[in-house]
């Protein structure tokens, strides 16, 4: 069910629309560094793991740059498509980790590597990040109070996605809500 979502361009279209809307809201504010106007300064990414038929505009990372001379600092709005500097789409990372964490019913690391062409080292890095670093991060500490206690810090992001799946009408809605929450 979740793996099928990652093959749909419609999921990426929706995530792109959310990213554009988030960037527009931030752009309407002032530069957090100097108070100057913010201008669009998007740049192209080369994310992995999605369908090959994704249009070019979905590869753009929304970014803003201060328009005041002397400042020109960049501001990155939250993103549902991209997860920080990681090369893979954010939805691919969340789904792959959730599938692995659902074991014994879940997928083995080898199967996930074959399905998504993800090197074993990359999977190990993702697991280590969400197991060791993310639960102690300031971002997760801010978000933690907004989810039920049933979300297990040792099984992130899988347990978070499960929480959204319980409430959602569709798997796509749950994944989008989870990505929006993490953004």
N, C-alpha and C positions, 0 to 999 in steps of 0.2 A: 504494500500500500504506500508506504513512505518513499520507497525507491522509485515507484512510478511517478510520483510528484516531481522528482528531480529531472525527469525526462520531458516535462511539460514547459513549453516556452511561456505559457500563461502565468505560471508561478513567478517566473523572473520578470514578466511584464508588471505584475502586481507589486513585487518588491521594488522594482525601479520607480513606479509611481509613488510609493511610500517614501523612498529616498529623495525624490525630487520635492515632494511636499515638505519633508523635514528640512531640507536645505533652504526652501523658500521661507519657512518660518524663521530660521536662524538669520537669513539674509535681511529680513525685515527689521532685525535688531541692529545694534551698533557693534563695532569691533570691540571684543572683550579686553583688548590691550590698550587702545587709545580713545575709543568712542567714535572713531571715524566710520564712514559708510563701507559696507561690505559689497564686494563685487564677485561675480561668478568666476571661478578659476578651476573648472573641472579638468580632470586628466584621465587618460585611458589606462585601464588595467588589462591584464591578460589572465583572468581567473580560469581555473581548471575544474573539471568535474561535472559541468552542466551539459545540456544538449549542444550539439554542434551548430544548430540552426538559430542560435541566439543572435538577434540583430546587434549591429555595432553600437548603437546608443546605450544598450544595456551594459556595455563594458566600461562606461564612463563612471568614475568615482566623483561624486559631487564634492566640491571643495569651494571655499570662499577665501578671498584675499582682501585685506584692508585697502581701501581706495585712497587713504590719506598718505601723501608723500612723506617719507621718513619712517613710516610704520611698515606698511606692506606685508604685515604678518599674516600667515595662513591660518584659517580656522576650518577644521574638519567637522561637518555636521554628523550626527549619528547616521549609521547605515544599516539597513537590513540585508543588502546584497553582499557586502564585504565585512569580514570580521578582522578588523585591524589591518596589519600588513600581510596577513596570511594569503597565500597564493590561491587557495581553493575558495569557492563560493561559501558564504556563511551557512547557507542551508545545507550544503553537502557536509560540512563539518558537523553540524548538529545531528543530522540524520545518521551519518556513519557512526558517530559515537553512541547515539541512542540504540542503533541496531546491535552494536557490539555489547552494550551494557544489558541488553535484554536476555542475555544468555541464561539458561541453557537453550531457550527458544531462539535466541538471537544468532546473528551470523558470526562465524569465526573470523579472525583477523585475515587469514588467507583468502577467504571468500570475499571479504570487503576489498582487499587489495586487487583482486581480479575484477570485481564489479566496477570499481571506480578508478582503476589504474593509479592507486595511491601507494607510494613506496612504504615499506614496513617502518622505516625510520620516521616518516612523517606521522604515521598512526601513533607510534610510540610517543612522539613529541606532543601530539594533541592530547593523548590520555594523561601524560605527565602534567601538562599545563592545567587541564581541568581537574585533576586530582590534587595537585600540590600547590599551584599558584592561584588559580581563580577563586577558590573558596575563601582565601585570606585577603583577596584584593579589595580595595576601597569600593570599586564598582559593585562587587557582589554584596558587600556589607550594606551598601545603600539599598540594593534591590531585595535583599533577604527578607526584610520585614513585610514585603508586599506579596509573598507567596506562603502557602500553608506549610506547617511543620513537616508534612509528609514528604516534602522535597528534600531528598537526601544529598547533603554536600559531597558525599563520597561517590555519588553516581551522577554528577553533573556532566553534560547538560541533559542526559537521558531522563533523569527523574523530573526535571523541569518540563521537558517536552511531554512526558506522561501526564503531568498536572494539567497542561493545556489541552491535551487530547481528551481528558475526562470531561472538560467543560464545553468543548467545541462541537459544532454541528458536523464539521468535516475535518479530515486530516490536513487538508491544505490550510484551512482556517486556523487550526491549532499550530501548525508550523509557522505561519505568518505571525500569529500572536506571540509565539515564543521568540522569534527573531526580532520583532518589534520591541518586546520586553528587554531583550539583551542589548538592543541598540541604545 
